[in-house]
């Protein structure tokens, strides 16, 4: 059996088992995806246990995305740049490889939604927040040579994000850090706005990171990484102004699908995986 799972603390809320096990059933592979709650004191033992128990790999969620890194044999360039691992691959010889599929999943979903990535090179993208998801999003955009402005309520966090990603990007680094009060000045020139904060997530569904008195433009696309609820207040604000708005469910599915492909070597059944997450 092809064993995979999710390492985190806690993990009981995760929809990943529904998504991955649906993919296994559809593909006909004899595989199973399990929840693997790991106390923060036992991360090293858990990572070594993947090899010992014959696992093909695992996803990694909070708070272990950085903690697993010292226990791995190799890191992909994306994982090294982003500074976090969300997928572990166990090779046939037992080598443990740490990968990060968040940037891949984000870009693939943007492409599926028809985002004008090439046009963005002549305008700008705005990333709200400077946490782990913002690192993956900013890296994905900057690697595509898209001018990317990172805003955080604590400007030192935005600067730290930009400084840490810079060595992993081309010399013409398109990343810049900004303080939250600059939002009103930067917003009009942004074709893509990505919310990487948890503001608007259940249970605070009436909250939004976007000021009510700052208008969106019809040319803009808003991508809210929040997907619970499916339709956030930020999305409603954008749509009321004629802008396009999408939640982060597609990114969740596509980053998971990429991990599934790395484990199995087969194309992931994206439609099935998305339906399973939606049903869950």
Steps between C-alpha positions, in 0.01 A plus 500: 500500500615852416489675838485879536368737763499838669742598776385787723365598841202489494383339175144390577351796310678419174315428175811345343402136569175544308686654207787252478302185572252598229794530263625155597155345446457665160847407378469138606819524704522301822570803714390664823540846653494516881494775761825497699476725807856568618581684822761774447745307719486193271551649153837336433372158602194541281703593192731202551192283552379571148796306366475228764129441440525489121324828426538645152472850641301748704364849503607734780283767657530746789691516721754264344578647155835633618558249778525202262776655289806397709390136482488480119781395265418739217295812432359618168592850385144619576507364855841655563389840367165506680655366817231241561410144402142391442577172321747221577590239239659172607712365215550128440845517660354665810614853420265758652435797271326815620292692247262794504205481261322817616659732242429246225138460610445874517635567150318204348170621642561853375563360153185286520300810595634688200713749692705718261841401639691645205309828527587519869866548410408846375291585807527357850371251753414587857551239774326567832679340792850368565445155651577157358239504225610849397856372457383234255278742307764773483763251384268361232422845360852641524650195329271580206651852489178659623555817708374394842433731790471339843301690763484414868372675809845439643726638227804321640328171415448607140865606477618172650296306244642699209858479629484124552357431154734735313801259480278242329372733228655646183719808528211719388315433825136612455415477872451798729381541859245756616321611814121469524433878476635486142208283388291788365790624284595157365153352441405682174801365308453138608337266248513207745430522874566192713381474859741281696363601841242297695268802522150397390541134590242316711391603758574869420317490168396866509860624513708609202860620463383757245377845616140579407599843371765367260336408168593206281527545123321284241836405343619341823497136606479414870621162622413423862691203641217459751255230385289459814259667441496445125391858436684746723417860574813602308367318193163674539671840520693431180202365308285799599752719315500276192830328575554123474533311827596143586565305819796277581330164454664450163846559645427247776401240244783565256775500760359171627478363148865585439599311815292202387681501165840512671408194706333293228662612174153524344288798393269607781121486445449871573123502443446208736723650767325836487158336524613297802625812681178685421291211632711479815 
